[in-house]
Amino acid sequence: MFELTPHGPDTFVGTGPKYPWGGLYGGQIVAQALRAATLTAEEGFRPHSIRAYFIRPGDHTEPIRYEVDRIRNGRSFLTRRVVARQAIGAILNAECSFQRLSEAVDLQTVKMPTVPAPDTLEESSFTRRFDRCFVPESDVRDAPRTGAGRVTAWIKVNDDDLVNNDSSDAELMHQCWLAYTSDDLATDTVRAAAIHGTEVEREHWKGVSLDHTIWFHRPMRSDVWHLHDFTCHHFTASRGLAMGHVFTADGEHVATVAQEVLLRDIRSKPTT
């Protein structure tokens, strides 16, 4: 997934499989863009955020070219811009920021909800690359959230290369895998908040990711279970904003995710 091939100065090429819905998975493109950015960052800097805009759907039959622009190299922060391209043109534009870590106050203000353990729930992932266990909304307790359409799931990456690997590069890879999995629940929570009716009626609605932002708060390991807790904060003009918090099994808040999703009834002709 993250073995990108150098293809000229600050340019890397990656590939991806076809997913069940056809084409590429947005989380893969975000994660590979982040990986490309890390390959140009100085040692000692870690990603603290990435903000990506999805421009066009990706084609799994073509390689993806990641072009990195070294916007700024500072003493405490680095900034990188990454454009992912295929034959059709740019498919993603991302801005990545890196920080050289320093000692500071560590404060957590968001609480993880009380939920059943993943081994008591059904596994239902769409890919072998990670396991996913949805938590019934009725079993989510003790930590209310702003918004509607709450969707909560345990997620764990399946990658043998991460096991017993404590190198500095492995730490970056865990962040890349988190970027990969963080794209999974946003459309579900927007759909749950905006659409009312039977499952048959819901099948007529198609969701497309417009943009995706991740803030990395604390070190984490993507190959162990993390709870992803998402709600929809608004829905207007066919756009819904999903906000998510990612926790370790011990309740440590390791990342926050925001994604805007375009959700349309495919039976209706778009006005734009």
Disulfide bonds with the S-S distance in Angstrom:
none
